[in-house]
Amino acid sequence: MASTDLELDAPGTLTRPGPVGRVVRIGFGLICLWYVTGLIEVAASVTIGDGDIKDVIWNGIVVGLFLISYVINIGYSRAWKKWPAVASAAVFALIAGFAYLTEGVFQTQTLGRAIWTWEVYLFSHLGTAFLVAGVIGTPGCEMRAFHDLFSRLTGIPTQEHICPVGPLKPIDQWEARQSWR
């Protein structure tokens, strides 16, 4: 698994993405925001008739736990390693454990709402970052898109970060070698 270590590079170190990298970023952003719209559709009730949490909410939990450390560490310039994922999983486990002790079931409205809220934040942040990164051509990781936008608006340089997971780093490296760039 890729490291969640924060390894910021000097401004201008990374190559800006070309058209393929930008389209891929926009595509990932649209997928994230499409998932958020599915979550918004179930906002009124996160459980079904028998009390189970709706599938759309469970669908994002594994991917979310994998991504949360990158979103927090790179997006907020923190060096917290895997702690955002550990803390998130611990909160969910505590809520489920308390529900089991008090109600005899793990899946409750409270657990569903906690996961739902966490996923809406996570995938909204990630989706918006991907869209901004694709539109303005942020070099490296999409989680630095807001920093890059700030830098462009103010003229104050901000640090960059490679994409530690996914296809963006190889795509950007491939595009940088192409003669049509």
HELIX and SHEET records of a PDB file:
HELIX    1   1 PRO A   19  GLU A   41  1                                  23    
HELIX    2   2 ASP A   55  TRP A   58  1                                   4    
HELIX    3   3 ILE A   61  GLY A   75  1                                  15    
HELIX    4   4 TRP A   83  GLU A  103  1                                  21    
HELIX    5   5 GLN A  109  ILE A  136  1                                  28    
HELIX    6   6 GLU A  142  ARG A  144  5                                   3    
HELIX    7   7 ALA A  145  THR A  154  1                                  10    
HELIX    8   8 LEU A  168  ALA A  176  1                                   9    
END                                                                             
